[in-house]
Amino acid sequence: MDKERVARSFLRGKETYDQHAKVQQKVGRILIEMLGNYPKMRFDRVLEIGCCTGVMTELFLREHPAGTLYLNDLVPEFYEIVCKRFADMTDTRFEPLFGDVEMLDLPSNLDLVLSSSTLQWLVDLPGFFKKIINALNRQGYLAFTIFGPGTLSEFRELTGVGLQYIPLGQVLDLLQKDFVLEFVDTEKHQLFFLSPREVLRHLQATGVGGVGNFRWTSSKLQRFESDYNRRFGSAAGVPVTYVTSYVIASRR
């Protein structure tokens, strides 16, 4: 994983992310709604990992006002955008924690660690879960969504470029050492576009195309468009597939 490349890709999409990241916003909203099913969950000290432009942060705070909210993202430039989004909010204390979450020291005694559409970018997921268990208090929760195998499968099939998504079963095996699984579910989402070029624009606008070093030429682009239409085209258009798992877990 070249995290510098990933950061540059998301930074390029910072002005277009909110408009185009439809699936990311949908699954984040569903995750936040699920938190209401756990009345024992507290929100005095919360860490959000992968806050990006703050879209999900805003949805979260509408439903679950937090005392202190630590905001993390790989891209430090997002902090300015988030600050503008919450300039008038005084009920929550915001603490920036920007940078590679796998390398940072996390705050302690957290009630909740929240993350959506981010953990698939991590290099050492077992090490990350260990960090989280050490950061949570005894009644703490971890709630996240993660993209899994099948995500962006059309693009990967045609270019050979894409993340090695971790199967959900492996993720759950890692969690069960230190967490009680409270809720697990998986959904498949598809967006449809008029053309393969719109697919590429979507990937660029959301930053999710920042994996690998695929060099486009005129002939490669023409073949990509032809193959995408031929293999995946339908009456609804050409699809982009996302496979998302929802996990809510409490500390053992």
N, C-alpha and C positions, 0 to 999 in steps of 0.2 A: 504494500500500500504506500503510494507516494502522497503523503498528506499535504505536502506543499502544493501539489497539482490539484488535489481536491479543494484546498482552500482557495486557490486562484479561480477555480471553476465556479464555486459558490459566490465569490466576490464579484465576478463578472455578471452574475445573475441577480445581484442585490436589488436592482431597480425593477426587475420583472418577476421576481419570485412570488410576491403576494398575488399577482394576477394569474399566474400559470400553475402554481403548485396545488392543484385542486385535490388530488388524492391525499397529499400530505395534510392539507387542512381538514379534509373529511375524517381521516383516521384519528387525527389529533382531537377533533371535536368529540368523536365517539369515545375515546379514552377518557376525556375529561368528564363526560356524562356518566361513565361507569364509576368514577370515584365517589359519586353520590350514594352508591350502594354500600359504602363502608362507613357507617356512622362513627366507628372508633378511630378513624383516620383523622389526624390533626394536621394543621397547616401553619403552625407557628414558625417553623424553620423548614424551608423547602429549597431544594436545588433542582433547577431545570437544566438538562444537558442537551445542547443543540438547539438553543432558542432561536437562532437565525434572525429574522426580522421582527420577531416578537408577536407573530400572529397567534400562535397557540398560547403564548403567555397571556395575551389579552383575553382570550376565551377562558382560560383557567381562572384568572382573577375575577371575571364576572360571576363565576359560579362558586369559587372557593377563595375568598379573601385571605391572603397570607400575611403573617407578621413580618418575617424577613424572607426575601426571595433572592437566592443566589442564582445569577444568570451566567451560563457557560455557553460558549460556542468556539469552534476552531478558528473562526474569522473574527479578529478583534474589531474590524471596521463595523461590524454589526452593532456594536455597543452604542454608537452615535444614533443609529436608526431607532434602536429600542428606547433610548433616552427621550427622543422626540415623541415617540408613541405614548410614553407614560409621564410626560412632563407635568401634567395636571393631577397625577395620582399621588395622594399624600398618605393614604391608609397603609401602604406597604413600603417597607424599607428595602430598596434594591441594592444588592451587593454584586459588583462585576467580578467574574471569575473566568476571564476569557483565555483561550489557549487550548492546547491538546489535553483533554481531560485525563488521558492515560498517564500524563506526566505531572499533573498538578497535585498539590496537596489539597484534599477536600475538607470542607468544614465538618465539624463533629456535631453529634447530638441532633441529627436531622430527623424530622418527622416523615418526610417524603422526598424521594428522588424520582423525578418525572422526566421522561424523555420520549420523543416521538420521531420516528423515521431517521434515527441517528446511529443506533448501536451497530448497524451493519457496517459502518465505516471503521470500527475499532479493530485493532490488530490483535490484542490479547484480551479476549472476552473473559476467560477465567480469572485473570488478574484484575480486570475491571470489577467483576462481581465481588471479589474479595475486598477491594477498596470500598465498595458501596456498603457491604455488611459492617465494615469498621466505622463508617461514617454515620450510620443510622443509630437512633436510640433503640431501646428494647421494644418499643411499640411501633417502630418505623416500618414504612412500606416502600416498595419499589414498583413503579407503574410505568410501562413502556410499550411502544409498538416498534416492531422491527420488520424490515423487508426480508423476505426469504426466497428460496429457490423458485424460479418462474418469473421473478421480477425482471422487466425489460428483456424478456426472453427473445422477442423478435429481433431486437437490435443485436443481441449477443449472437444469435444464430447466423446472422448475415455478416457480422464484422469480426466475430471472435473476441470482442472487447466487452468486459463487464466484471462486476464483483463476483467473488466466490461466496455466494450467500450460504450462511450456516443453516442446516436443517433445524426446524423447530425442536425436534426430539433432542438434539445435542444441546441446544440452549437450555431446555428444561432440565436435562441431566446435570448441567453445571449449576443451575439454580437450586436444585433440591438438596444440595449439601448444606446450605445455610438458610434457605427460605422455605416457607410454606406457600405452595401455589394456591392462590385464592380464586383466580380466574384465568382461563386460557381460551383463546378462540383464534381462528384464521379466516380471512376473507380474501377473495380475488376481486380486484378492481380493474376495469378497462376504460381507457379513454380512447375516443375515435377521432381521427383527423382526416382532412380531405386528401392529403398527399403525404408521402414519405418525407418531403422537405419540411412540412409542418411538424412532423415527428421530431426531426433534428432541431427545429427551432424550440420546440417544447423542452427537449433535453437541455439545450443551452440556457433557456430562460429559467429553468429550475435548478441548474447547477449539478444535476445528477449525472451528467455526461463526463465528469472529471476523472474517469478511470482509464488508464491506458493511453498510449500515444499513437492513436490511429491517424494516419495522414491521408487526407482526402485529395484525390485528383479528379479531374473532370470525368475520366472513364470510370473510376470507382463510384463516383456519385451517381452516374447514369445507371450503372449496374445495380447499385443499392436501391434506387427508385424502382427499377424494373422488377427486381427480385422481391422487394417488399410488397409491391402491388400484386404480383403473381401469387405469392405464397400466403399472404395474409389479408389481402383485400376482400372486402365484403360490401354489401349494400349500405352498411352504416359507415363505411370508410376504412381506414387502416388503423389497427389498434396499437396501443401501448399498454402492456400488462404490468400490474403491480400485485404482488402477493404479500399481504400484511398479517402479522400475528400480533395479538393483543395479550399482554401478560400483566397481571397484578399479583404481587407476592408480598407476604409479610415476613419479617425477621423471625427466625425460630427462637 
